[in-house]
Amino acid sequence: MSRYRPIRHRSLLQCHAKATGFLLRGLPYRMAIMAILFLGAGNAAMAADTRLTAPGSDGDLRDLLQDASATLSASARGETGVQPLLAAALSDYRTLVQVLYDQGYFSPVVQIRMDGREAARIQPLNLPPEIKSIDITVKAGPKFTFGTAELGPLPPKREVEIPEDFAAGRTATTAVLRDAANAGVDNWRYAGHPQADVGSQSITANHLEARLNASLRIAPGPQLRFGALKLANPSAVRAEAIQRIAGFPTGEVFHPDLLSKSSTRLRRTGAFSSVVIRPAKTANADGTLDYTATIEDMPPRRLTFGAELSSSDGLEVSTTWMHRNLFGGAERLRFEARLSGIGSANDLDGRVALRLDRPAAFGPDDSLFYLLEAERLDEEHYTATRGLGGIGVRRVYSNQLFAEAAVGFDSTLAEDVFGKRRFKYLAGYLRAEYDGRDSSLSATSGYYLDARAVPFIGLDGSKSGLQLKFDGRAYKGFGPDDRIVLAGRLQLGSVIGPSLSEISPTLLFYSGGAGSVRGQEFQSLGVPAGGGTAGGRGYLALSGEVRGRISEKFTLVGFYDVGLVDADSFVSSDSARHAGAGVGVRYDVAGIGAIRFDLAYPVDGGSEDGLQFYIGIGQAF
């Protein structure tokens, strides 16, 4: 049997040791368990009848105790050996007491009887031949409150809130004590004291009044500035490039966010699989603190493949090849190739693109990139052969937000309802993306925003204008472990300036297919023009999904999509529209995402092909 006794002047990590630190016939606790595992012999053939009772405790506390119990877990697995069952029981003394401490119960009594004998009194070198029953009884005792709750000293300016529950009269738990201590240390670190730590602690329990008195003293240490960043090991990336990319804030007053930024910048290049930056043990005489970076390189090359199949669009296959460290400065070269329309009524579409990124070209958060792209399109209402080249810069503002700006030359030879024409543009490319999702593979909360602007200046008779595009997605989970997820998507597009016949069809908008309205043929919706169909200058698409996870791997999905296209720059109630709805299933593959299968049918606007199916990798959005 284990019973808590008042403990004075012990650390947070030691304050529960008295309740569980049995000595088994002169053997220390851990040595006893080792002796059980290696020297005993048990031949039980049937699993022991194991149960846990917690008289006077509510259901939530009993659930926590049952989930934490190694003995119950071993019994549920069908464990029959005496040695592992006894080892699990001995570990449960400590585990169950810690669960109770975390919930505010500081005078618990834990009894674990194996065939009527207290587990802690069974000799590890003289084990019984079998164990038929295990009874775990947990008496939580009264819930403790804080009598006194003192934390200090603290800096004048606090960036981390002290937990509200760390106050007299509030429920006392070890979690609150840890959070309060961490908050005190973090406040000093944010004030420029990297060596701040918990200096001393006084934690005492008054069992008669069910009170816990806690006094935590913080040792802030000196305020320091960043010193030099040193490399602990060689890398395929040049040392000079690593220093430039990290942008280590040498000379600035210490701040945790500045240190985190340097690590993030190095990871963001994709050239490193691991980046760990640790401080030196002692500060320099000039008030600076040096740091050492331990870096592990990623394999320099990566090859990936993708595929998507739909009944109307045919098969699309894609591949990417990437070199993560082309010239030794973490330069990333990415080659993309795509072939689509395989098996469809249209001719094949193809695209090849090359992009080279040079990190930290103008600063640690600014990279330079070069683009080359060639594309052949044979769509429902037009054909086009297009080539472009450009140069741009990318600025990363945070882990969620980045922006890009580029300028380049775009030449397109197109044929549509207006005839065959060549368009030449000096174009700008502006993009900003914010990704606040909890997962890029299968989000259950947060939102994603992508805004793009393409101002184009016509050359050799081509007209000038502006294309705008926006893609917004939002996610909300419900129920235990977000088993139900509502997902929504809004897409907007507009071309301002020239008339339909004066704009390259590659800049206009169509609706229909996997990326807009499922159940409708790919790019089937446009606007009437010249006895045929042209793309619109205004575009709106709305998509909604209900995703319900039915097992660890499988998710069922219901969805509804609607799209609008207009000859004017903005859609209205008079715009051409269509819609589709359907159901789908997702099978989750670790590291890849969901394998997607959707069946969709047109519900507004009509489609000659009727039921459509889509197969791909990843969520629809």
MARVEX-606991 format. One line per 8 residues: number of its first residue (from 1); their letters; for each residue z, y, x of C-alpha. Coordinates in Angstrom, 2 decimals, always signed. Each point is the difference from the previous one (the first is absolute). Example, Ala and Ser with C-alpha at 12.3 -4.5 7.8 and 13.67 -1.06 7.14 Angstrom:
BEGIN
1 = as = +7.80,-4.50,+12.30; -0.66,+3.44,+1.37 $
# end
This chain:
BEGIN
1 = msryrpir = +0.00,+0.00,+0.00; -0.83,+3.45,+1.23; +1.99,+3.08,-0.98; -0.53,+3.60,+1.11; +2.84,+1.82,+1.76; +0.19,+3.76,+0.72; -1.69,+0.93,+3.26; +0.54,+3.26,+1.81 $
9 = hrsllqch = -2.18,+1.77,+2.57; -2.81,-2.51,+0.10; -3.72,+0.70,+0.09; -2.23,-0.44,-3.04; -1.45,-3.12,+1.56; +3.47,-1.46,+0.56; +1.74,+0.96,-3.22; -0.80,-3.29,-1.73 $
17 = akatgfll = +0.59,-2.36,+2.91; +3.64,-0.70,-0.95; -1.05,-1.46,-3.33; -2.33,-2.61,+1.47; +0.97,-0.64,+3.61; +1.58,-3.48,-0.33; +0.90,-2.03,+3.06; -0.79,-3.66,-0.60 $
25 = rglpyrma = +2.45,-2.15,+2.01; -0.17,+2.36,+2.93; -3.79,+0.39,-0.06; -1.38,+3.48,-0.64; -1.96,+0.43,-3.21; -3.50,-0.21,+1.48; +0.88,-2.85,+2.38; +1.32,-1.95,-2.94 $
33 = imailflg = -3.28,+0.32,-1.83; -1.88,-1.12,+3.10; +2.26,-3.01,+0.27; -0.69,-0.86,-3.62; -3.74,+0.18,+0.54; -0.17,-2.04,+3.17; +3.00,-2.35,+0.13; +0.72,-1.02,-3.60 $
41 = agnaamaa = -1.71,-2.70,-2.01; -0.53,-0.01,-3.77; -1.98,-2.51,-2.02; +0.32,+1.27,-3.55; -2.86,-1.26,-2.16; +0.44,+2.28,-3.01; +0.20,+3.77,-0.17; +3.49,+1.35,-0.57 $
49 = dtrltapg = +0.87,+1.46,-3.39; +0.37,+3.68,+0.94; +1.17,+2.86,-2.19; +1.27,+3.55,+0.46; +2.44,+1.68,-2.35; +1.21,+3.58,+0.12; +2.72,+0.41,-2.63; +0.30,+3.53,-1.27 $
57 = sdgdlrdl = -3.29,+1.15,+1.55; -2.99,+1.26,-1.95; -3.37,-1.73,-0.07; -1.64,+2.33,+2.51; +2.65,-0.68,+2.64; -0.21,-3.75,-0.62; -3.77,+0.17,+0.45; +0.40,+1.81,+3.33 $
65 = lqdasatl = +2.49,-2.59,+1.22; -2.19,-2.92,-1.07; -3.09,+1.49,+1.61; +1.88,+0.54,+3.28; +1.66,-3.41,+0.20; -1.46,-2.24,+2.70; +1.88,-2.97,-1.51; -1.68,+0.38,-3.38 $
73 = sasarget = -3.34,+0.44,+1.72; +0.47,-3.16,+2.08; +1.03,-2.01,-3.04; -2.99,+1.29,-2.00; -2.29,-1.23,+2.78; +1.48,-3.47,-0.39; +1.95,+0.11,+3.26; +2.29,-3.06,+0.30 $
81 = gvqpllaa = +1.21,+0.09,+3.62; +3.67,+0.73,+0.55; -0.63,+2.11,+3.11; -2.44,+2.54,-1.53; +2.04,+0.26,-3.21; +3.20,+0.73,+1.90; -1.79,+2.48,+2.27; -1.36,+1.78,-3.09 $
89 = alsdyrtl = +3.48,+0.08,-1.58; +1.60,+1.48,+3.11; -2.67,+2.72,+0.16; +0.59,+0.76,-3.70; +3.54,+1.22,+0.68; -1.42,+2.91,+1.96; -3.06,+0.49,-2.19; +1.78,+0.07,-3.36 $
97 = vqvlydqg = +2.74,+2.31,+1.27; -2.67,+2.38,+1.31; -1.74,-0.02,-3.39; +3.31,+0.94,-1.63; +0.67,+2.74,+2.55; -3.48,+1.40,-0.71; +0.93,+0.21,-3.68; +3.39,+1.63,+0.56 $
105 = yfspvvqi = +2.38,-3.00,-0.11; +2.22,+0.10,+3.08; +2.69,-2.58,-0.90; -2.02,-3.09,-0.88; +1.05,-3.62,+0.08; -2.73,-2.53,+0.80; +0.68,-3.72,-0.34; -2.56,-2.67,+0.88 $
113 = rmdgreaa = +1.20,-3.53,-0.75; -2.00,-3.04,+1.04; +1.25,-3.01,-1.95; +3.24,+1.89,-0.53; +0.52,+0.99,+3.66; -0.31,+3.58,+1.23; -3.17,+0.11,+2.10; +1.66,+2.11,+2.69 $
121 = riqplnlp = +2.58,-2.76,+0.60; -2.45,-2.85,+0.46; -0.05,-1.07,+3.65; -3.55,+0.27,+1.38; +0.56,-3.01,+2.27; +1.39,-2.16,-2.81; -2.36,+0.49,-2.92; +0.20,-1.92,-3.27 $
129 = peiksidi = -2.77,-2.57,-0.53; -1.39,+1.90,-2.99; +0.52,+3.01,-2.24; -0.30,-0.51,-3.74; +1.07,+3.38,-1.38; +0.36,+3.56,+1.22; +1.94,+2.57,-2.01; -0.25,+3.67,+1.01 $
137 = tvkagpkf = +2.52,+2.30,-1.66; -0.21,+3.73,+0.58; +2.75,+2.32,-1.22; -1.30,+3.49,+0.58; +3.22,+1.82,-0.70; +0.00,+3.69,-1.01; -2.85,+2.35,+0.84; +1.12,+2.55,+2.60 $
145 = tfgtaelg = -0.53,+3.74,-0.08; +0.14,+2.49,+2.82; +3.40,+1.62,+0.48; -1.26,+2.20,+2.82; -3.57,+0.27,+1.23; -0.37,+2.13,+3.10; -3.13,+0.46,+2.13; -0.37,+2.44,+2.85 $
153 = plppkrev = -0.73,+2.01,+1.90; -3.37,+0.94,-1.53; -2.54,+2.59,+1.18; -0.27,+3.31,-1.91; -3.47,-0.92,-1.31; -0.35,-3.38,-1.65; -3.37,-1.66,-0.56; +1.44,-3.30,-1.27 $
161 = eipedfaa = +2.20,-0.04,-3.10; +3.40,-1.66,+0.28; +0.26,-2.73,-2.69; +1.64,+1.33,-3.15; +1.96,-3.24,-0.32; +1.80,+0.71,+3.27; +2.73,+2.00,-1.71; +3.54,-0.47,-1.27 $
169 = grtattav = +0.10,-1.90,-3.29; -3.44,-1.59,+0.41; -0.53,-3.74,+0.35; +0.50,-1.02,+3.63; -2.57,-2.37,+1.49; -1.07,-0.86,+3.52; -3.51,+1.15,-0.91; +1.33,+3.49,-0.76 $
177 = lrdaanag = +1.93,+0.01,+3.27; -3.11,-0.96,+1.96; -2.15,+2.56,-1.81; +2.55,+2.76,+0.61; +0.26,-0.85,+3.70; -3.79,-0.13,+0.35; -0.38,+3.32,-1.81; +2.49,+1.64,+2.34 $
185 = vdnwryag = -1.81,-1.30,+3.08; -3.43,+0.91,-1.39; +1.07,+3.58,-0.71; +0.95,+0.47,+3.64; -3.26,-1.62,+1.14; -1.96,+2.42,-2.18; +2.01,+2.79,+1.62; -1.30,-1.05,+3.42 $
193 = hpqadvgs = +2.65,-2.50,+1.13; -1.82,-3.29,+0.73; +3.11,-1.78,+1.33; +2.11,+0.58,-3.12; +2.04,-3.02,-1.09; +3.10,-0.99,-1.96; +2.90,+0.86,+2.30; +3.07,-1.41,-1.72 $
201 = qsitanhl = +0.92,-1.48,-3.35; +3.18,-0.54,-1.95; -0.41,-2.22,-3.06; +3.11,-1.28,-1.79; +0.50,-1.73,-3.33; +2.91,+0.52,-2.39; +0.03,-3.20,-2.04; +2.72,+1.10,-2.41 $
209 = earlnasl = -2.04,+3.03,-1.13; -3.47,-1.49,+0.70; -0.81,+2.97,+2.22; -2.05,+0.19,+3.19; +0.67,+2.86,+2.39; -2.87,+0.75,+2.36; -0.30,+2.50,+2.80; -3.25,-0.01,+2.01 $
217 = riapgpql = -0.32,+2.20,+3.07; -3.43,+0.79,+1.46; -0.54,+0.50,+3.73; -3.10,+2.26,+0.05; -0.57,+0.11,+3.75; -1.93,+2.90,+1.59; -3.06,+1.69,-1.45; -2.96,-1.09,+2.13 $
225 = rfgalkla = -3.68,+0.75,+0.46; -2.81,-2.48,+0.38; -0.70,-0.96,+3.59; -2.92,-2.05,+1.30; -1.72,-2.92,-1.71; -0.33,-2.92,+2.40; -2.04,-3.17,-0.45; +1.83,-3.29,+0.41 $
233 = npsavrae = -3.10,-2.15,+0.42; -3.73,+0.38,+0.76; -2.58,+0.25,-2.79; -3.77,-0.22,-0.25; +0.22,+3.57,-1.32; +0.32,+2.51,+2.85; +3.49,+1.39,+0.56; -1.36,+3.55,-0.21 $
241 = aiqriagf = -1.56,-0.77,-3.40; +3.23,-1.53,-1.29; +1.92,+3.16,+0.94; -2.63,+2.21,-1.65; -0.09,-2.03,-3.21; +3.80,-0.24,-0.28; +0.39,+3.77,+0.35; +3.57,-0.55,+1.18 $
249 = ptgevfhp = +2.01,+3.22,-0.60; +1.38,+0.41,+3.52; +2.31,+3.02,+0.18; +0.66,+0.26,-3.75; +3.43,-0.54,-1.54; +0.40,-3.59,-1.12; -0.92,-0.81,-3.60; -0.54,-3.53,-1.41 $
257 = dllsksst = -3.20,+1.02,-1.79; -1.59,+1.18,+3.25; +0.77,-3.33,+1.63; -1.40,-1.88,-2.99; -3.22,+2.02,+0.11; -0.74,-1.08,+3.57; +0.36,-3.67,-0.94; -2.11,+0.45,-3.11 $
265 = rlrrtgaf = -2.82,+1.75,+1.89; -0.29,-2.91,+2.42; +0.02,-2.61,-2.78; -2.56,+1.98,-2.00; -2.69,-0.53,+2.64; -0.08,-3.71,-0.85; -0.05,-0.82,+3.72; +3.61,-1.22,+0.11 $
273 = ssvvirpa = +1.72,-2.84,-1.84; +3.48,+1.26,+0.89; +1.46,+3.33,+1.09; +3.73,+0.35,+0.75; +1.45,+3.19,+1.52; +3.59,-0.25,+1.23; +2.27,+2.66,+1.53; +1.49,-0.19,+3.46 $
281 = ktanadgt = +3.68,-0.95,+0.14; +1.05,+3.29,+1.58; -1.27,+3.56,-0.25; -1.39,+1.97,+2.93; +1.98,+2.76,+1.69; -2.26,+2.67,-1.55; +0.92,-1.03,-3.57; -3.08,-2.13,-0.67 $
289 = ldytatie = -0.25,-3.65,-0.99; -2.86,-2.18,+1.20; -1.64,-2.68,-2.12; -1.84,-3.21,+0.84; -2.92,-1.33,-2.05; -0.63,-3.75,-0.16; -3.53,-0.60,-1.24; -1.94,-3.15,-0.86 $
297 = dmpprrlt = -3.79,+0.16,-0.29; -2.00,-1.32,-2.92; -3.01,-2.23,+0.73; -2.77,+2.52,+0.79; -2.54,-1.32,-2.54; +0.16,-0.93,-3.67; -2.61,-1.50,-2.33; +0.40,-0.08,-3.80 $
305 = fgaelsss = -2.06,-1.14,-2.97; +0.01,+0.84,-3.70; -1.87,-1.09,-3.12; -0.22,+0.97,-3.68; -2.02,-1.68,-2.75; -0.89,+1.29,-3.46; -2.41,-1.30,-2.61; -2.01,+3.24,-0.15 $
313 = dglevstt = +0.26,+1.34,+3.57; -0.44,-3.33,+1.78; +1.77,-0.86,+3.25; +1.16,+2.61,+2.49; +1.05,-1.04,+3.50; +1.43,+2.27,+2.67; +1.32,-0.25,+3.51; +1.71,+2.30,+2.47 $
321 = wmhrnlfg = +0.38,-0.28,+3.76; +2.47,+2.22,+1.79; +0.93,+0.71,+3.60; +3.48,+1.54,+0.20; -0.13,+1.31,+3.59; -3.61,+0.67,+0.93; +0.43,+2.24,+3.05; +3.69,-0.57,+0.81 $
329 = gaerlrfe = +1.30,+2.94,-2.02; +0.61,-1.88,-3.30; -3.46,+1.10,-1.24; -0.91,-1.98,-3.12; -3.62,-1.03,-0.57; -0.71,-1.40,-3.46; -3.28,-1.60,-1.06; -0.57,-0.76,-3.71 $
337 = arlsgigs = -2.82,-1.92,-1.67; -0.53,-0.68,-3.70; -2.63,-1.93,-1.94; +0.10,+0.13,-3.80; -2.09,-0.96,-3.00; -0.42,-3.59,+1.18; -1.17,-1.95,-3.03; -0.34,+3.06,-2.26 $
345 = andldgrv = -3.13,+1.32,-1.71; -0.31,+2.85,+2.51; -1.06,-0.18,+3.63; +2.65,-0.28,+2.70; +2.10,+3.00,+1.02; +1.22,+0.35,+3.56; +2.18,+2.30,+2.07; +1.02,+0.20,+3.63 $
353 = alrldrpa = +2.46,+2.56,+1.33; +1.58,+0.82,+3.32; +3.12,+2.12,+0.51; +1.79,+0.87,+3.23; +3.51,+1.53,-0.15; +1.65,+1.69,+2.99; +3.76,+0.43,-0.65; +1.88,+3.13,+1.10 $
361 = afgpddsl = -3.21,+1.81,+0.93; +1.45,+3.43,-0.91; +3.68,-0.86,-0.47; +2.17,-3.04,-0.72; -0.84,+0.13,-3.73; -3.68,+0.99,+0.32; -2.80,-2.43,+0.78; -3.72,+0.49,+0.49 $
369 = fylleaer = -2.57,-2.34,-1.56; -3.76,-0.57,+0.05; -2.05,-1.53,-2.83; -3.38,-1.72,-0.21; -1.19,-1.66,-3.20; -3.18,-1.51,-1.42; -0.35,-1.27,-3.55; -2.64,-1.52,-2.26 $
377 = ldeehyta = +0.66,+0.14,-3.75; -1.94,-1.72,-2.77; +1.96,+0.92,-3.09; -0.71,-0.31,-3.72; -1.49,+3.48,-0.32; -1.02,+1.03,+3.53; -0.73,-1.15,+3.53; +0.99,+1.86,+3.14 $
385 = trglggig = -0.07,-0.31,+3.75; +2.67,+2.15,+1.60; +1.23,+0.84,+3.47; +2.74,+2.34,+1.19; +1.88,+0.95,+3.12; +3.05,+2.19,+0.39; +3.03,+1.05,+1.98; +3.42,+0.81,-1.39 $
393 = vrrvysnq = +3.75,+0.31,+0.47; +2.87,-1.78,-1.67; +3.52,+1.43,-0.39; +2.91,-2.26,-0.94; +2.81,+1.90,-1.71; +2.29,-2.94,-0.80; -0.04,-3.74,-0.54; -1.41,+0.66,-3.48 $
401 = lfaeaavg = -2.27,+3.04,+0.44; -3.07,+0.66,+2.13; -3.06,+2.26,-0.19; -3.45,-0.11,+1.57; -2.75,+2.56,+0.52; -3.45,-0.73,+1.37; -3.46,+1.51,+0.25; -3.25,-1.90,+0.31 $
409 = fdstlaed = -3.67,-0.44,-0.85; -1.10,-2.07,-3.01; -3.59,-1.06,-0.69; -0.92,-2.00,-3.12; -3.35,-1.29,-1.25; +0.49,-0.76,-3.71; -2.06,-1.01,-3.01; +1.31,+0.30,-3.56 $
417 = vfgkrrfk = -1.09,+1.20,-3.42; -1.04,+3.33,+1.55; -2.27,-1.62,+2.59; +0.14,-0.56,+3.74; +1.60,+2.74,+2.10; +1.74,+0.61,+3.32; +3.30,+1.85,+0.20; +1.37,+1.50,+3.21 $
425 = ylagylra = +3.48,+1.44,+0.15; +2.38,+1.55,+2.47; +3.14,-1.32,-1.65; +3.71,+0.44,+0.35; +2.45,-2.78,-0.82; +3.54,+0.88,-1.05; +2.54,-2.63,-1.03; +3.74,-0.17,-0.66 $
433 = eydgrdss = +1.86,-3.20,-0.83; +3.60,-0.56,-1.09; +1.26,-3.58,-0.30; +3.43,-0.20,-1.63; -0.29,-3.63,-1.14; +2.62,-2.58,+0.88; -2.82,-2.35,+1.08; -3.68,+0.55,+0.72 $
441 = lsatsgyy = -0.80,-3.62,-0.90; +1.75,-0.31,-3.37; +1.96,+3.10,-1.00; +2.83,-0.10,-2.54; +1.06,+3.66,+0.25; -1.18,+3.35,+1.33; -3.38,+1.68,-0.05; -3.13,+0.52,+2.08 $
449 = ldaravpf = -2.19,+3.14,+0.18; -3.38,+0.43,+1.72; -1.87,+3.31,-0.25; -3.41,+0.67,+1.60; -2.35,+2.95,+0.22; -3.55,-0.07,+1.40; -1.59,+3.45,+0.32; -3.68,-0.47,+0.87 $
457 = igldgsks = -2.48,+2.57,+1.29; -3.62,-0.85,-0.76; -2.59,-0.08,+2.81; -3.83,-0.02,-0.25; +0.02,+0.97,-3.68; +3.00,-2.09,-1.15; +2.51,+1.83,-2.20; +3.62,+0.75,+0.90 $
465 = glqlkfdg = +3.07,-0.95,-2.01; +3.42,-1.61,-0.08; +1.13,-3.50,-0.94; +3.65,-0.60,-1.02; +1.68,-3.38,-0.45; +3.54,-1.01,-0.92; +1.70,-3.39,-0.28; +3.59,-0.25,-1.29 $
473 = raykgfgp = +2.02,-3.18,-0.61; +3.54,-0.52,-1.30; +2.23,-3.07,-0.32; +3.24,-0.76,-1.86; +1.90,-3.29,+0.08; +2.32,-1.35,-2.71; +2.44,-2.87,-0.32; +1.64,-2.17,+2.67 $
481 = ddrivlag = -1.87,+0.26,+3.30; -2.69,+2.13,-1.72; -1.52,-3.02,-1.75; -1.93,+2.35,-2.30; -2.02,+2.82,+1.59; -1.94,+2.74,-1.76; -2.85,+1.36,+2.15; -2.27,+2.94,-0.79 $
489 = rlqlgsvi = -2.96,+1.62,+1.70; -1.83,+3.31,-0.46; -3.34,+0.76,+1.70; -1.70,+3.40,-0.20; -3.28,+1.22,+1.42; -2.02,+3.21,-0.13; -3.09,+1.46,+1.66; -0.23,+3.79,-0.14 $
497 = gpslseis = -3.21,+1.89,+0.74; -3.51,-1.46,-0.32; -1.50,-1.60,-3.08; -0.31,-3.78,-0.36; -3.53,-0.12,+1.37; +1.01,+2.02,+3.09; +2.87,-2.26,+1.10; -0.19,-3.22,+2.00 $
505 = ptllfysg = +0.84,-2.91,-2.34; +2.52,-1.21,+2.60; +2.11,+3.07,-0.88; -0.13,-0.58,-3.78; +2.28,-2.20,-2.11; -0.55,-3.19,-1.98; +2.51,-2.18,-1.86; +0.30,-3.74,-0.39 $
513 = gagsvrgq = +1.05,-2.95,+2.13; +3.07,-1.18,+1.89; +0.89,+3.41,+1.43; -0.12,+1.93,-3.27; -0.48,-1.76,-3.37; +0.24,-3.76,+0.02; -1.96,-1.74,-2.75; -2.92,+2.41,+0.44 $
521 = efqslgvp = -2.92,-0.57,+2.34; +0.15,+1.63,+3.42; -0.99,+3.69,-0.19; -1.36,-0.58,-3.50; +1.17,+3.35,-1.41; -1.72,+3.23,+1.03; -1.66,+2.86,-1.87; -3.46,+0.09,-1.63 $
529 = agggtagg = -2.58,+1.80,+2.16; -3.80,-0.06,+0.32; -0.43,-3.00,-2.28; +2.54,-2.04,+1.98; +3.57,+0.20,+1.27; +1.45,+2.16,+2.76; +3.47,+0.35,+1.42; +2.30,+2.63,-1.42 $
537 = rgylalsg = +1.54,+3.08,+1.59; +3.26,-0.59,-1.88; +1.99,-3.24,+0.03; +3.29,-1.34,-1.38; +1.36,-3.57,+0.07; +3.36,-1.23,-1.31; +1.43,-3.46,+0.62; +3.25,-1.60,-1.13 $
545 = evrgrise = +1.47,-3.39,+0.87; +3.05,-2.01,-1.08; +0.92,-2.48,+2.72; +2.47,-2.78,-0.81; +1.20,-2.32,+2.74; +0.44,-3.52,-1.42; +0.94,-1.74,+3.27; +0.43,+0.77,+3.68 $
553 = kftlvgfy = -3.77,-0.18,+0.55; -1.70,+0.63,-3.35; -0.31,+3.22,-2.01; -1.77,+0.52,-3.32; -1.72,+3.34,-0.63; -1.33,+1.77,-3.07; -2.14,+3.11,+0.49; -2.02,+2.69,-1.76 $
561 = dvglvdad = -2.54,+2.32,+1.72; -1.94,+2.98,-1.33; -2.62,+2.16,+1.72; -1.76,+3.29,-0.83; -3.06,+1.59,+1.66; -1.51,+3.42,-0.73; -3.04,+1.98,+1.13; +2.28,+3.03,+0.43 $
569 = sfvssdsa = +2.53,+0.34,+2.78; +2.90,-0.93,-2.26; +0.34,-2.64,-2.72; +0.72,+0.89,-3.63; +0.35,-1.71,-3.37; -3.82,-0.11,-0.21; -0.41,-1.87,+3.31; -1.57,-3.46,+0.11 $
577 = rhagagvg = +2.71,-2.63,+0.04; +0.66,-3.71,+0.06; +3.04,-2.29,+0.30; +0.97,-3.54,+0.85; +3.07,-2.19,-0.26; +1.09,-3.40,+1.19; +2.50,-2.28,+1.63; +0.46,-1.30,+3.49 $
585 = vrydvagi = +2.10,-2.10,+2.33; +1.27,+0.77,+3.51; +1.04,-2.54,+2.62; +2.08,+1.51,+2.80; -0.77,-1.01,+3.57; +2.49,+1.15,+2.63; -1.44,+2.60,+2.37; -3.26,+0.32,-1.95 $
593 = gairfdla = +0.97,+1.10,-3.47; -1.15,-1.25,-3.37; -3.07,-2.13,-0.62; -1.34,+1.58,-3.18; -1.90,-1.55,-2.93; -0.81,+2.18,-3.02; -1.85,-0.63,-3.23; -1.13,+3.15,-1.85 $
601 = ypvdggse = -2.00,+0.82,-3.12; -1.60,+3.29,-1.14; +1.94,+1.58,-2.86; -1.87,+3.31,-0.26; -3.48,+1.03,+1.15; -1.59,-3.45,-0.05; -1.24,-2.27,+2.75; -2.87,-2.46,-0.19 $
609 = dglqfyig = +1.73,-2.47,+2.30; +3.17,-0.34,-2.11; +2.92,-1.69,+1.76; +0.37,+0.93,+3.69; +2.09,-1.65,+2.70; +1.29,+1.37,+3.31; +1.44,-1.82,+3.02; +1.41,+1.82,+2.99 $
617 = igqaf = +2.87,+0.46,+2.44; +2.70,+2.54,-0.81; +1.02,+1.71,-3.21; -2.70,+1.85,-1.95; +1.87,+3.20,+0.96 $
# end
